[in-house]
Amino acid sequence: MTYPKIPLAQTVIQLCKAKDIKHIVISPGSRSAPLTIGFTNDPFFKCYSIVDERCAAFFALGIAQQTKEPTALVCTSGSALLNYYPAVSEAFYSDIPLVVLSADRPKHLIGIGDGQTINQKNVYENHILYSANLKLDIKDEKNIPGNEELPIMKSLENKLERFLGLQKDIQEFNEQEINTAINFAKIKKGPVHVNIPFDEPLYETIEELSVNPKPISNLKKETSIEDVVLKECYDNWVSASKKMILVGVNAPNTIDKALVNELAKDDSVIVFTETTSNIHHNSFFPSIDQIIAPLSEDEQKQLQPEILLTFGGLIVSKKIKALLRKYKPKQHWHIDEKRANDTFFCLSKHIEAKPEAFFKSFLPLIRHYKKSDYKRIWSKVKQRRLKRHEQYLTEIPFSDFSVFNIILKKVPNHSILQISNSSAIRYTQLFNLNKTLEVYCNRGTSGIDGSTSTAIGSAVATRKQTTFITGDLSFFYDSNALWNNYISNDFRIIVVNNQGGGIFRILPGHKNTENFDMYFETNHQLTAEHLCNMFNFEYVKATNEEEMIVELKTFYSSSTKPKLLEIFTPKRINDEVLLNYFEFIR
């Protein structure tokens, strides 16, 4: 087998292999050549070549999202690794394991005006679990100072001993740092950065390894929930008659159905879920804004819980955040192994455990449910809202709202649905989705910048068909995502094109002015057609409901290319249709 000659490169590659990191996303570069040579010549690794580093990082994030295991990124020195930063921050807030392997110049070439060189040490400082800054191998014992006053042979012996000792210290240091970084990514679930200095020559290879790095295991200890915590939770829980469970971003199949059914039995508990919660029950409340938006002040007070229990990642609904910040619960408990965000400014308890582990320990303690009409009252509200929702759909013109109603019903059963941020995820929140779908959205930082790349990476890592629904600005922003040789023929993209940032028409502001159109909504006349031609996608479009329904009939049929459906909606009415919706269902 062919290996890079540089021992440090061998060390990084062998430890990635020992830690079972299989997926390696590589962007081209010269300084990273030793890593590229090593990874691509070892059949253990599945390597991908993605030119645009920002797209590469989100592509890797999509892979890690599905595999639940670290995916490695390899880039050259300079600004290359800065392009990873949006995905690194998303991974940090979404608990997705990424291992950034950035090549760097030797220390003596930094800060002297050498090309393609920046200060790479700790560059992700505020959004990283661990930063490992490795040391350069000692190349040549001739460069090690000895005692020149000693006889020649003795001086050479001293130099050789010093060389071997220093190199051993450096090797041990580097192995420890690499092991620690990868262990953090695997156990704490998030991004880590390994910065790797290489000196020239970079392309030399050998046929046998010159180092044999040792993996260091760091087994995670399963934390048990203390009895005193369970007792305190129990005492408060059984005495409260109004309890709300709010579920944020949650991976599919992480909560046992028996536990879900148990939560549904309690009349003093209402469970609000979001599109990204991936948890379902007929008695739960999946469209939060449908319930919250039309409420009067008195009704908001009635909804105010005594105990709010949250788990999962960040919440999409601004309306539930506003309500619970205004009408705070007496207690807010958050269940998470890593962190507890004080989203509603009343956090009282951080239960450091996996949600399923907590419910398995906690729910069997509850033998009698508190008598309450809390769920019954709000279930009636839910039913009234759903009836008005369906009625509204029969009365509105062709618009973003009507488009989402139709396309969400057409996503195939037991498939993956990836949704971009901004309008796309907020419209999706208003509909009850097919319960067989697995739903994802980059809600860690809620940016539009890498949604397409993430969806493509996700599709590469799973056998399930993936549909990606996006708005036009998010799609065009990340159009380099299509510059990718790994997109399967069953991958589907639906672009809802309202010729600008439609969400800004919903927010307060001076609409229909030159300033608004240019700097907020960012009007455009772009279409995806030419991009599809360039990147070998099958392109179809629709400009009205009839055309859309016709195209959707064959959209998911087998094909020799991935497909993109672009739906053009009339931007001037979309905001009115949405804002009138909340008035109508009141």
C-alpha positions, 0 to 999 in steps of 0.5 A, a space after each residue: 500500500 502507498 503511504 505518505 512519507 511524513 510520519 505526522 500524516 501517517 499518524 493522523 490517518 492511522 488513528 482515524 482508521 483505528 477510531 473507525 472514521 470511514 467518511 473523508 471529505 477532501 477539498 483539493 490543495 497542495 499543503 494537505 497532499 500528505 493526508 490526501 495521498 494517505 486517505 485515498 490510497 487506503 480502501 478502508 476509507 470512503 473518500 469524496 472530492 468536493 471543491 467548495 470547502 463551504 459545501 464540503 463541510 455541510 456535505 460532511 455534516 449531512 453524512 454525520 447527521 445520518 451515520 451519527 459518527 464523525 465525518 472527517 474534512 481535509 483541506 489545505 492551509 489558508 482561507 480554506 478552513 475558514 470556509 468550513 466555519 458555517 458548518 462547524 458552528 452548525 455542528 456545534 449547536 446541533 451536536 453533530 460530530 465533525 473532525 476538521 483536519 486542516 493542513 498548515 505551514 510550519 511555524 517559522 513560515 507563519 506571519 512572515 508574508 508567505 502565501 496561503 497562510 493565516 493564523 490557523 491555531 484555535 481558529 474555531 475557538 468559540 464553536 469547537 469542542 476541542 482544538 488540537 494544534 499538532 507539532 511538526 515532525 523533526 525532519 533531519 538530525 543534522 538540524 539538531 544542535 549538539 556539542 561542537 567542542 566534542 570529538 566528531 563521533 561523540 557530537 554525532 551521537 549526541 545529535 542523534 540521541 537528541 533527535 530521537 528523543 525530541 521526535 519521540 516526544 513530538 510523536 507522543 504529543 501528537 498521538 495524544 492530541 489526535 486521540 483526544 480530539 477524535 474522542 471528543 467528537 465521538 463521545 460529546 458529539 460535536 466538531 473538533 479541529 486538528 491543525 496539522 503542520 507539514 513541511 515540504 516535500 509534500 508528495 513523497 510516498 513509501 510502501 511501509 509505515 514508519 510509525 505505529 500510533 496507538 489509539 487511546 480509548 475513552 469510554 463514555 460512562 453512562 450517567 445514571 439519574 440520581 434518586 434524589 433528582 427523580 424524587 424531586 421531579 416526581 413530587 413537583 410533577 404529580 402535584 401540578 395540574 398543567 404540564 407542558 412538554 415541548 420537543 425541539 429538534 429530535 432525531 428519529 426513533 430516539 424515544 420508545 413508542 411505549 414511552 410516547 404512549 405513556 405520556 399521552 395518557 396523562 390529561 394534565 400534560 400537553 405535548 407540543 412537537 415541531 416538524 423537526 421533533 420526529 415524535 408523533 401521537 394523535 393526542 399531541 400538538 404538532 402545529 404549534 403556531 396553529 394553536 398559539 397565533 390566534 390566542 387572546 391574552 386571556 387564552 394565553 394565560 390559560 395555556 401557561 403551564 406550571 411545569 415546562 419540560 423540554 428536550 431536543 434541540 432549538 425551537 423553530 416557533 417564535 410564537 411559543 417562545 414569545 408566549 412562554 417568555 411572557 407567561 413563564 412557567 413556575 418551573 422549566 426543566 430541560 433534559 439533555 446530556 450536554 447543555 440546557 439553554 435558558 430559552 424562556 428565561 426561567 430555567 430551574 433544572 437541567 437533567 443531565 441525561 438522554 431523554 429516553 433514559 429519563 422517561 424510562 426511570 421517571 414514568 414508571 414512578 407515576 402510578 396515578 395521573 393528576 385530574 385535569 382538564 388541561 389537555 381536554 380544553 386544548 384538544 378542543 381548540 386543536 380540533 377547531 383549528 384543524 377544521 378552519 385550517 382545512 376550510 382556509 385551504 379551499 378558499 385561498 389562491 395559488 401561493 406558497 401556502 397552497 404549494 406547501 399543502 400539496 407538496 408535503 402530501 406527495 413526499 413518499 412514505 418512509 423517506 427522508 425529508 430535508 427542509 431549508 431554513 427561513 420560509 420553508 421550515 416555517 410553512 412546513 410547521 403549519 401542516 401535519 406531516 406524514 408520520 413515516 417521514 424522517 425530517 431534518 433541518 439545520 436549526 443549530 444556527 438556522 442559516 440558509 447557507 448550507 441546506 442543499 449541501 447538507 441534504 445531499 450529504 444526508 442522501 449519500 449516507 442513507 439508502 432511503 430516498 431523500 426529498 429536499 424542499 427549499 426556498 429560492 434564495 437558500 437554493 441559489 445561495 448554496 448552488 455549488 452544492 450541485 457541483 457534486 459527483 455523488 448525487 443519486 438518481 432518486 434524489 429530489 429537490 423542490 424549489 419554491 421560487 417567489 423571486 426573493 426573500 419572501 419571509 421579509 414580507 411577513 416581518 414588520 417593515 416597509 414593503 413595496 419600496 425600492 429600498 425594501 425590494 433591493 436590500 431586504 427581499 432582494 428581488 431577482 428573476 433567476 431560475 434553476 433551469 440552467 443550473 440543472 443543465 450544467 449539473 445534469 439534473 432533470 428540470 421541470 417547472 410549474 407556474 400554477 396549481 394545475 401544472 404542479 399537480 401534473 408534474 408531481 404525478 411523475 416526479 418520484 418515478 425512477 429516473 436516470 438523473 436526480 430531479 428538480 421541480 421549480 414552482 413559481 409563486 406570485 410573491 405579492 400575495 404570499 404574505 397576505 395569504 399567510 397573515 390572513 390564515 392566522 386571523 381566519 383560524 381564530 
